[in-house]
Amino acid sequence: MIGWNTSHGWRLRVRVLIGVLAFAIVAGLIGWLKQDYLREQVRQLVTIRPFMETQVRPYVLTAAAERALKPGNSFKECANDCPEMVVVPAGEFIMGSPANEKGRFLESPQHTVAIARPFAVSKFEVTFDEWDACVAYGDCEPRVSDGGWGRGRRPVINVTWDDAQRYVAWLSRMTGKPYRLLSEAEWEHAARAGSDKPYSWGDEIGKGNANCNVCGSEWDNIQTAPVGSFAANQFGLHDMHGNVWEWVEDCFNSSYEGAPNDGSAWTAGSDCPRRTIRGGSWHYDPEGVRSASRRGVSVSRFDDLGFRVGRTLSPKS
């Protein structure tokens, strides 16, 4: 009986000790989680909300101002470091490229797309200045590399499709307005700017019109250029050809068979591990920066891949 009692008591003490340790671990974990929660609440109150109330919300378009917008008008819904937006007109265009267009790749069949309402597109590719504002006052990835080329007014690079989605979600929260990525059809409509030629300015790349390989700029096949280094197209948008590829909303489809014809994003019944990118980049040849040029990539980071934002506009009535 003495041996049994001794053994039983020892086991009891072990169970009690295990229980105490488990309680301590759980309590510590809860405390750690609460610490992170409390830290985030403080950040919301001390940093993010004052930024939103002083630097963003006073600049957001009123309903009347939004209804008054016309194609070609521009607006900016913050004091600093958010995209300047340009109103792009509604309209029809032929999406894709004809069979004889040099460099054509996965751009058929050509089809008519009718976009019923104007929408807004960022005048430039999203910059590091704009990205870093989201890092400071939102939840954007802080470790996005600039490749050693500098930040500021250079287009943000090394961002995934998910990173781009976090950025537009942050803009939407800050402004209360529907910021988003463009659909592929919207992107091509904006890039063509009314032209049916390979480039918005004509049949040939020319010299000094874009940042791409052998395109006649100081950045060709070397690195990104500061946004706005080249003339805008007829819609008032810069760098739709070259500089960096741009994420769009669509899943990638290798053919336009069955593509929407209303300008909406094509996200159903396709290979969504690969998303569509448009516009070519600083190290692509001229054929790769045509208005119709497109590729599908996984949600990876590359030093020639960034994005541009869109915004849905309220209807006139």
C-alpha positions as CSV (number, residue, x, y, z in Angstrom):
1,M,0.0,0.0,0.0
2,I,2.8,2.4,0.8
3,G,4.4,1.7,-2.6
4,W,1.1,2.2,-4.4
5,N,0.5,5.4,-2.6
6,T,4.0,6.7,-3.4
7,S,3.6,5.7,-7.1
8,H,0.1,7.2,-7.3
9,G,1.2,10.4,-5.7
10,W,4.2,10.8,-8.0
11,R,1.9,10.3,-11.1
12,L,-0.6,12.8,-9.6
13,R,2.2,15.4,-9.2
14,V,3.3,14.8,-12.8
15,R,-0.2,15.3,-14.1
16,V,-0.6,18.5,-12.0
17,L,2.8,19.8,-13.3
18,I,1.8,19.0,-16.9
19,G,-1.5,20.8,-16.4
20,V,0.2,23.9,-14.9
21,L,2.7,23.9,-17.9
22,A,-0.2,23.6,-20.4
23,F,-2.1,26.4,-18.7
24,A,1.0,28.6,-18.7
25,I,1.6,27.9,-22.5
26,V,-2.0,28.6,-23.4
27,A,-2.1,31.7,-21.2
28,G,1.1,32.9,-22.8
29,L,-0.2,32.3,-26.3
30,I,-3.4,34.2,-25.5
31,G,-1.3,37.0,-24.1
32,W,0.9,37.1,-27.2
33,L,-2.2,37.1,-29.4
34,K,-3.8,39.9,-27.4
35,Q,-0.6,41.8,-27.5
36,D,-0.6,41.7,-31.3
37,Y,-4.3,42.6,-31.4
38,L,-3.7,45.5,-29.0
39,R,-0.7,46.7,-31.0
40,E,-2.8,46.7,-34.2
41,Q,-5.6,48.6,-32.5
42,V,-3.2,51.2,-31.3
43,R,-1.8,51.5,-34.9
44,Q,-5.3,51.9,-36.3
45,L,-6.1,54.7,-33.8
46,V,-2.7,56.5,-33.8
47,T,-1.5,56.1,-37.4
48,I,-4.0,54.8,-39.9
49,R,-7.2,56.6,-39.0
50,P,-5.6,60.1,-38.7
51,F,-4.0,59.5,-42.1
52,M,-7.3,58.5,-43.6
53,E,-9.2,61.4,-42.0
54,T,-6.6,64.1,-42.9
55,Q,-4.8,62.9,-46.0
56,V,-7.5,61.0,-47.9
57,R,-11.2,61.5,-47.1
58,P,-11.1,65.3,-47.6
59,Y,-10.0,64.7,-51.2
60,V,-12.5,62.0,-52.1
61,L,-14.8,63.0,-54.9
62,T,-18.3,64.0,-53.9
63,A,-21.2,62.2,-55.6
64,A,-21.9,65.4,-57.6
65,A,-18.2,65.8,-58.7
66,E,-18.1,62.2,-59.7
67,R,-21.2,62.5,-61.9
68,A,-19.7,65.6,-63.5
69,L,-16.6,63.8,-64.7
70,K,-16.0,63.6,-68.5
71,P,-13.5,61.5,-70.5
72,G,-10.1,63.0,-70.2
73,N,-10.7,64.6,-66.8
74,S,-8.3,63.6,-64.0
75,F,-8.6,63.4,-60.3
76,K,-6.7,62.3,-57.2
77,E,-8.4,61.2,-54.0
78,C,-5.6,62.0,-51.5
79,A,-3.2,64.7,-50.6
80,N,-0.1,62.9,-51.7
81,D,1.2,59.5,-52.8
82,C,-1.9,57.9,-54.3
83,P,-2.6,57.4,-58.0
84,E,-3.8,60.2,-60.2
85,M,-6.8,58.8,-62.2
86,V,-7.9,59.7,-65.7
87,V,-11.4,59.1,-67.0
88,V,-11.4,56.7,-70.0
89,P,-14.4,56.9,-72.4
90,A,-16.8,54.1,-73.1
91,G,-16.7,52.6,-76.5
92,E,-16.2,49.6,-78.9
93,F,-12.9,48.3,-80.1
94,I,-11.5,45.2,-81.8
95,M,-9.5,43.2,-79.2
96,G,-6.6,41.0,-80.2
97,S,-4.4,41.3,-83.3
98,P,-4.8,40.4,-87.0
99,A,-3.0,37.4,-88.4
100,N,-0.3,39.5,-90.1
101,E,0.7,41.5,-87.1
102,K,4.4,41.0,-86.3
103,G,5.0,39.3,-82.9
104,R,1.5,38.0,-82.6
105,F,1.2,35.4,-79.8
106,L,-2.0,34.0,-78.2
107,E,-4.0,37.1,-79.4
108,S,-6.8,35.5,-81.4
109,P,-9.5,35.4,-82.4
110,Q,-10.1,39.1,-82.8
111,H,-13.4,40.1,-81.3
112,T,-15.5,43.2,-80.7
113,V,-15.7,44.4,-77.1
114,A,-18.2,47.1,-76.1
115,I,-17.6,48.9,-72.9
116,A,-20.8,50.6,-71.9
117,R,-19.6,53.1,-69.3
118,P,-16.6,55.3,-68.7
119,F,-14.2,54.2,-66.0
120,A,-11.0,55.6,-64.5
121,V,-7.4,54.4,-65.0
122,S,-4.3,55.5,-63.2
123,K,-2.4,57.9,-65.3
124,F,0.9,56.1,-64.5
125,E,1.9,52.7,-63.3
126,V,1.7,52.5,-59.5
127,T,5.0,53.9,-58.1
128,F,7.1,53.0,-55.1
129,D,6.0,56.3,-53.4
130,E,2.4,55.1,-53.7
131,W,3.3,51.6,-52.6
132,D,5.3,52.7,-49.6
133,A,2.3,54.8,-48.5
134,C,0.4,51.6,-48.3
135,V,3.2,49.9,-46.4
136,A,3.2,52.8,-43.8
137,Y,-0.6,53.2,-43.5
138,G,-1.9,49.8,-44.6
139,D,-0.9,46.2,-44.9
140,C,1.2,46.1,-48.1
141,E,4.3,43.9,-48.3
142,P,7.2,46.0,-46.8
143,R,10.0,43.9,-48.3
144,V,9.3,44.6,-52.0
145,S,12.7,45.1,-53.6
146,D,13.5,48.0,-56.0
147,G,16.3,45.9,-57.5
148,G,18.8,48.6,-56.5
149,W,17.4,51.1,-59.0
150,G,15.7,53.4,-56.5
151,R,12.1,53.9,-55.4
152,G,10.3,57.2,-55.5
153,R,8.7,57.8,-59.0
154,R,9.8,54.5,-60.4
155,P,7.1,51.9,-61.0
156,V,6.8,49.4,-58.1
157,I,8.2,46.0,-59.2
158,N,8.5,42.5,-57.6
159,V,4.9,42.5,-56.6
160,T,2.6,39.5,-57.0
161,W,-1.0,39.6,-58.2
162,D,-2.0,39.1,-54.5
163,D,0.1,42.1,-53.5
164,A,-1.6,44.2,-56.2
165,Q,-5.0,43.1,-54.8
166,R,-4.0,44.1,-51.3
167,Y,-3.1,47.6,-52.6
168,V,-6.4,48.2,-54.4
169,A,-8.3,46.9,-51.3
170,W,-6.4,49.4,-49.2
171,L,-7.2,52.3,-51.6
172,S,-10.8,51.2,-51.4
173,R,-10.9,51.2,-47.6
174,M,-9.1,54.5,-47.4
175,T,-11.4,56.3,-49.9
176,G,-14.6,54.3,-49.6
177,K,-14.5,54.1,-53.4
178,P,-14.3,51.0,-55.7
179,Y,-10.6,50.8,-56.7
180,R,-9.6,47.6,-58.4
181,L,-7.3,46.1,-61.1
182,L,-8.4,46.6,-64.7
183,S,-9.9,43.8,-66.7
184,E,-7.8,42.7,-69.6
185,A,-10.3,44.2,-72.1
186,E,-10.4,47.5,-70.2
187,W,-6.6,47.5,-70.3
188,E,-6.4,47.0,-74.1
189,H,-9.1,49.6,-74.7
190,A,-7.0,52.1,-72.6
191,A,-3.8,51.1,-74.3
192,R,-5.1,51.4,-77.8
193,A,-6.7,54.8,-77.1
194,G,-8.8,54.6,-80.2
195,S,-6.1,53.1,-82.4
196,D,-6.2,49.8,-84.3
197,K,-2.5,49.9,-84.9
198,P,0.1,47.8,-83.0
199,Y,1.0,50.9,-80.9
200,S,-1.2,53.7,-79.9
201,W,0.9,56.1,-82.1
202,G,1.1,53.9,-85.2
203,D,2.5,50.8,-86.9
204,E,6.2,51.1,-85.8
205,I,7.8,51.5,-82.4
206,G,9.8,54.5,-83.5
207,K,12.4,56.0,-81.2
208,G,12.0,57.4,-77.7
209,N,8.3,56.4,-77.4
210,A,8.7,53.7,-74.8
211,N,11.1,51.9,-72.5
212,C,11.8,48.5,-74.1
213,N,14.7,46.7,-75.8
214,V,16.1,48.8,-78.7
215,C,13.3,51.4,-78.4
216,G,15.7,54.4,-78.2
217,S,15.6,55.4,-74.6
218,E,18.4,55.6,-71.9
219,W,16.7,52.8,-69.9
220,D,16.4,50.3,-72.8
221,N,17.1,46.7,-71.6
222,I,18.7,48.1,-68.4
223,Q,16.1,49.0,-65.9
224,T,12.7,50.7,-65.3
225,A,12.2,54.4,-66.1
226,P,10.5,56.9,-63.8
227,V,6.8,57.0,-64.7
228,G,5.8,59.6,-67.2
229,S,9.2,59.7,-68.9
230,F,7.4,59.2,-72.3
231,A,4.4,61.0,-73.9
232,A,0.9,60.1,-72.9
233,N,-1.4,58.3,-75.4
234,Q,-4.7,59.9,-76.7
235,F,-6.5,59.0,-73.5
236,G,-3.9,60.7,-71.3
237,L,-2.2,57.6,-70.0
238,H,1.6,57.0,-69.8
239,D,3.7,53.9,-70.2
240,M,1.0,51.6,-71.6
241,H,3.7,50.3,-73.8
242,G,6.8,48.9,-72.0
243,N,8.5,49.9,-68.7
244,V,6.8,47.2,-66.7
245,W,4.3,44.5,-67.4
246,E,1.0,45.2,-65.6
247,W,-1.2,42.7,-63.7
248,V,-4.8,42.7,-64.7
249,E,-7.8,41.0,-63.0
250,D,-8.3,38.1,-65.5
251,C,-7.2,34.5,-65.3
252,F,-5.0,33.6,-68.2
253,N,-6.6,32.0,-71.3
254,S,-4.5,31.0,-74.2
255,S,-7.3,31.9,-76.7
256,Y,-10.1,34.5,-76.8
257,E,-12.6,31.8,-77.6
258,G,-15.5,32.4,-75.2
259,A,-14.1,35.7,-73.8
260,P,-16.5,38.3,-72.5
261,N,-17.5,41.0,-75.0
262,D,-18.6,43.6,-72.5
263,G,-15.2,44.5,-71.0
264,S,-15.6,42.5,-67.8
265,A,-12.8,40.3,-66.4
266,W,-12.6,36.7,-67.5
267,T,-12.3,34.8,-64.3
268,A,-14.4,31.6,-64.8
269,G,-13.6,28.3,-66.4
270,S,-9.9,29.0,-66.9
271,D,-6.4,28.4,-65.5
272,C,-6.4,30.7,-62.5
273,P,-3.0,29.7,-61.1
274,R,-1.9,31.9,-64.0
275,R,-2.9,35.5,-64.2
276,T,-2.7,37.8,-67.2
277,I,-0.1,40.5,-67.6
278,R,-0.2,43.2,-70.3
279,G,2.0,45.9,-71.8
280,G,5.5,44.4,-72.0
281,S,8.5,45.7,-70.2
282,W,12.0,47.4,-70.3
283,H,13.8,44.3,-71.6
284,Y,11.2,43.1,-74.2
285,D,11.7,43.7,-77.9
286,P,9.2,46.1,-79.6
287,E,6.9,43.2,-80.6
288,G,6.4,42.4,-76.9
289,V,5.1,45.8,-76.0
290,R,2.3,46.1,-78.7
291,S,-1.2,47.0,-77.5
292,A,-2.3,43.4,-78.1
293,S,0.7,41.7,-76.4
294,R,-0.2,39.5,-73.5
295,R,1.3,36.7,-71.3
296,G,0.2,34.4,-68.5
297,V,2.3,34.0,-65.4
298,S,2.0,32.5,-62.0
299,V,1.6,34.9,-59.0
300,S,5.4,35.5,-58.8
301,R,7.7,38.4,-58.3
302,F,9.7,39.8,-61.2
303,D,11.8,43.0,-61.7
304,D,9.8,44.0,-64.7
305,L,6.3,43.4,-63.4
306,G,4.1,45.9,-61.6
307,F,0.5,47.1,-62.0
308,R,-1.9,49.9,-62.8
309,V,-5.2,50.6,-61.0
310,G,-8.7,51.1,-62.2
311,R,-11.8,52.6,-60.5
312,T,-15.4,52.1,-61.2
313,L,-17.3,55.4,-61.7
314,S,-20.9,56.0,-60.6
315,P,-23.4,56.2,-63.4
316,K,-24.7,59.7,-64.4
317,S,-28.2,58.9,-63.1
